[in-house]
């Protein structure tokens, strides 16, 4: 094999790895955004109950801020879905690879799906714990999105950069309602054990799960979209490539 052929081979291999990295990264984001807005549906149910019982003095103003957070997460999900649709491929099946999964496990000792529907309605301490979990997750998200925007492989994808700019713009309004609620009651924004848990969840994902999935040639792609069957499902735009799972 000539030098030119070896150089070409290395270049193609690097390109395939970079594209796999982007698709895996966006698969994790797609999962996280879907997990986020579905979880916030439950939070909204709870805070509305709190407001109706008179235990949420912030009332409709707080509910509106949480509703905006939920709407942003849904919009981000749709943007990542469109990114895949434009590429004509389905996202990877990343399992429970979300940061929020690790945080909830640390904070509450169980998986998100095993939590009571609204465990905090009659327990202010539990609601404070939930607020800290959400705020920590969103602040971690801001740090991550800024890091990704500095990576050359991400910068080379103009569509993805536009998505990350939107996510970065929206992030502060995602932790502010919960930190404001905590501050108004003299509660700490976070506790050291929770910060340690946040760091541990991040390390497990970044240094463990993500590299394993990146170099796992048997990692399957999803055959469906996370929001299939939901009332506000995201139909494919006319002219978009039909994604395939191959």
C-alpha positions as CSV (number, residue, x, y, z in Angstrom):
1,X,0.0,0.0,0.0
2,X,1.4,3.4,-1.0
3,X,1.8,6.3,1.3
4,X,-1.1,8.1,-0.4
5,X,-3.4,5.1,0.1
6,X,-2.5,4.8,3.7
7,X,-3.2,8.5,4.2
8,X,-6.5,8.2,2.5
9,X,-7.4,5.2,4.5
10,X,-6.6,7.0,7.8
11,X,-8.6,10.0,6.6
12,X,-11.7,7.9,5.9
13,X,-11.4,6.1,9.2
14,X,-11.1,9.4,11.0
15,X,-14.1,10.8,9.2
16,X,-16.3,7.8,10.0
17,X,-15.3,8.1,13.7
18,X,-16.1,11.8,13.8
19,X,-19.5,11.2,12.2
20,X,-20.2,8.4,14.7
21,X,-19.2,10.7,17.5
22,X,-21.6,13.4,16.4
23,X,-24.4,10.9,15.9
24,X,-23.8,9.4,19.3
25,X,-23.6,12.8,20.9
26,X,-26.9,13.9,19.4
27,X,-28.5,10.6,20.4
28,X,-27.6,11.3,24.0
29,X,-29.0,14.8,23.7
30,X,-32.2,13.5,22.0
31,X,-32.7,11.1,24.9
32,X,-32.0,13.8,27.5
33,X,-34.3,16.4,26.0
34,X,-37.1,13.8,25.7
35,X,-36.5,12.6,29.3
36,X,-36.5,16.2,30.4
37,X,-39.8,17.4,29.0
38,X,-41.6,14.2,30.0
39,X,-40.3,14.6,33.5
40,X,-41.3,18.2,33.6
41,X,-44.8,17.2,32.8
42,X,-44.9,15.5,36.2
43,X,-43.3,18.5,37.9
44,X,-46.0,20.8,36.3
45,X,-48.7,18.5,37.6
46,X,-47.2,18.7,41.1
47,X,-46.7,22.5,41.2
48,X,-50.3,23.1,40.0
49,X,-51.5,20.9,42.8
50,X,-49.3,22.9,45.2
51,X,-50.7,26.2,43.9
52,X,-54.3,25.0,44.2
53,X,-53.7,24.0,47.8
54,X,-52.1,27.4,48.6
55,X,-48.6,25.9,49.3
56,X,-46.9,27.7,46.4
57,X,-47.1,31.5,47.0
58,X,-45.4,32.1,43.7
59,X,-48.5,30.6,42.1
60,X,-49.0,31.1,38.4
61,X,-45.8,33.0,37.9
62,X,-43.7,29.9,39.0
63,X,-45.9,27.6,37.0
64,X,-45.4,29.7,33.9
65,X,-41.6,29.5,34.3
66,X,-41.7,25.7,34.6
67,X,-44.0,25.6,31.6
68,X,-41.5,27.6,29.6
69,X,-38.7,25.2,30.7
70,X,-40.8,22.3,29.6
71,X,-41.6,23.9,26.2
72,X,-37.9,24.6,25.7
73,X,-36.9,21.0,26.3
74,X,-39.5,19.9,23.9
75,X,-38.3,22.3,21.3
76,X,-34.7,21.2,21.8
77,X,-35.8,17.6,21.3
78,X,-37.5,18.5,18.0
79,X,-34.3,20.2,16.8
80,X,-32.2,17.2,17.5
81,X,-34.8,15.0,15.8
82,X,-34.6,17.2,12.7
83,X,-30.9,16.9,12.7
84,X,-31.1,13.1,12.4
85,X,-33.9,13.4,9.8
86,X,-31.7,15.6,7.6
87,X,-28.9,13.0,7.8
88,X,-31.4,10.2,6.9
89,X,-30.4,8.0,9.9
90,X,-32.0,7.0,13.2
91,X,-30.3,7.8,16.5
92,X,-28.4,5.2,18.5
93,X,-30.3,3.4,21.2
94,X,-28.3,4.8,24.2
95,X,-30.4,3.2,26.9
96,X,-30.5,5.2,30.2
97,X,-27.5,7.4,29.3
98,X,-28.9,10.7,30.6
99,X,-27.3,12.8,33.2
100,X,-30.7,13.3,34.9
101,X,-31.0,9.5,35.3
102,X,-27.8,9.5,37.4
103,X,-28.8,12.6,39.4
104,X,-32.2,11.3,40.3
105,X,-30.6,8.0,41.4
106,X,-28.2,9.9,43.6
107,X,-30.8,12.3,45.1
108,X,-33.8,9.9,45.5
109,X,-32.2,6.5,45.5
110,X,-34.3,5.2,42.6
111,X,-34.8,5.5,38.9
112,X,-37.0,8.3,37.5
113,X,-39.6,5.9,36.3
114,X,-39.9,4.4,39.9
115,X,-40.6,7.8,41.5
116,X,-44.1,8.5,42.7
117,X,-45.9,10.7,40.2
118,X,-45.8,13.8,42.4
119,X,-43.8,12.9,45.5
120,X,-43.2,16.5,46.6
121,X,-46.7,18.0,46.7
122,X,-47.1,17.7,50.5
123,X,-43.4,17.8,51.4
124,X,-41.5,21.1,51.0
125,X,-38.1,19.4,51.8
126,X,-38.6,16.9,49.0
127,X,-39.6,19.7,46.6
128,X,-36.4,21.6,47.6
129,X,-34.4,18.5,46.9
130,X,-36.1,18.2,43.4
131,X,-35.3,21.9,42.7
132,X,-31.7,21.3,43.6
133,X,-31.5,18.3,41.3
134,X,-33.0,20.1,38.4
135,X,-30.8,23.2,38.9
136,X,-27.6,21.1,39.1
137,X,-28.6,19.2,36.0
138,X,-29.3,22.4,34.0
139,X,-26.0,24.1,35.1
140,X,-24.1,21.0,34.1
141,X,-25.9,21.2,30.8
142,X,-24.7,24.8,30.2
143,X,-21.0,23.7,30.9
144,X,-21.3,20.8,28.5
145,X,-22.9,22.7,25.7
146,X,-20.2,25.4,25.9
147,X,-17.5,22.6,25.8
148,X,-19.0,21.0,22.8
149,X,-19.2,24.2,20.9
150,X,-15.4,24.5,21.3
151,X,-14.8,21.2,19.6
152,X,-13.6,21.4,15.9
153,X,-15.7,18.4,14.9
154,X,-18.9,20.1,16.2
155,X,-17.9,23.5,14.7
156,X,-17.7,21.9,11.3
157,X,-21.4,21.0,11.5
158,X,-23.2,24.3,11.0
159,X,-26.6,22.8,11.8
160,X,-25.5,21.4,15.1
161,X,-23.8,24.6,16.1
162,X,-27.1,26.5,15.6
163,X,-28.9,24.0,17.8
164,X,-26.2,24.3,20.5
165,X,-26.5,28.1,20.4
166,X,-30.2,27.9,21.0
167,X,-29.7,25.5,23.9
168,X,-27.0,27.8,25.4
169,X,-29.3,30.8,25.2
170,X,-32.2,28.9,26.9
171,X,-30.3,27.3,29.7
172,X,-30.2,30.0,32.4
173,X,-34.0,30.2,32.4
174,X,-34.0,26.5,33.2
175,X,-32.3,26.7,36.5
176,X,-33.4,30.1,37.6
177,X,-37.0,29.3,38.7
178,X,-35.8,26.5,41.0
179,X,-32.9,28.5,42.5
180,X,-35.2,31.5,43.0
181,X,-37.7,29.2,44.9
182,X,-34.8,27.9,47.1
183,X,-33.4,31.4,47.8
184,X,-36.8,32.8,48.7
185,X,-37.0,30.1,51.5
186,X,-33.4,30.4,52.7
187,X,-32.5,27.0,51.4
188,X,-29.1,26.2,49.9
189,X,-28.7,26.1,46.2
190,X,-27.0,22.8,46.5
191,X,-25.4,20.6,49.2
192,X,-21.9,19.2,49.0
193,X,-23.1,15.6,48.8
194,X,-25.3,16.5,45.9
195,X,-22.5,18.3,44.1
196,X,-20.3,15.1,44.6
197,X,-23.2,13.1,43.1
198,X,-23.5,15.4,40.2
199,X,-19.8,15.1,39.5
200,X,-19.9,11.3,39.8
201,X,-22.9,11.0,37.4
202,X,-21.0,13.2,34.9
203,X,-17.8,11.1,35.1
204,X,-19.7,7.8,34.7
205,X,-21.4,9.2,31.5
206,X,-18.4,10.9,30.0
207,X,-15.6,8.6,31.0
208,X,-17.5,5.3,31.0
209,X,-20.8,5.0,29.1
210,X,-20.1,7.3,26.2
211,X,-16.7,5.9,25.2
212,X,-18.0,2.4,25.5
213,X,-20.9,3.2,23.2
214,X,-18.6,5.1,20.8
215,X,-16.4,2.1,20.2
216,X,-19.1,-0.6,20.5
217,X,-19.7,-1.8,16.9
218,X,-22.8,-3.6,17.9
219,X,-24.5,-0.6,19.4
220,X,-28.0,-0.6,17.7
221,X,-29.9,2.3,16.3
222,X,-33.5,3.0,17.4
223,X,-36.3,1.7,15.2
224,X,-38.6,4.4,16.4
225,X,-38.6,8.0,17.9
226,X,-38.9,8.5,21.6
227,X,-42.0,10.7,21.1
228,X,-43.8,8.3,18.8
229,X,-47.4,7.9,20.1
230,X,-47.4,11.2,22.0
231,X,-50.1,13.8,21.3
232,X,-47.5,16.3,20.1
233,X,-45.4,14.0,18.0
234,X,-43.0,15.4,15.5
235,X,-44.0,14.5,12.0
236,X,-41.2,14.3,9.4
237,X,-41.0,17.5,7.3
238,X,-41.7,17.3,3.6
239,X,-38.6,16.7,1.7
240,X,-36.6,15.3,4.6
241,X,-34.7,12.1,4.0
242,X,-36.4,9.0,5.4
243,X,-34.3,7.9,8.3
244,X,-33.1,4.4,8.4
245,X,-31.8,2.2,11.2
246,X,-29.0,0.6,9.4
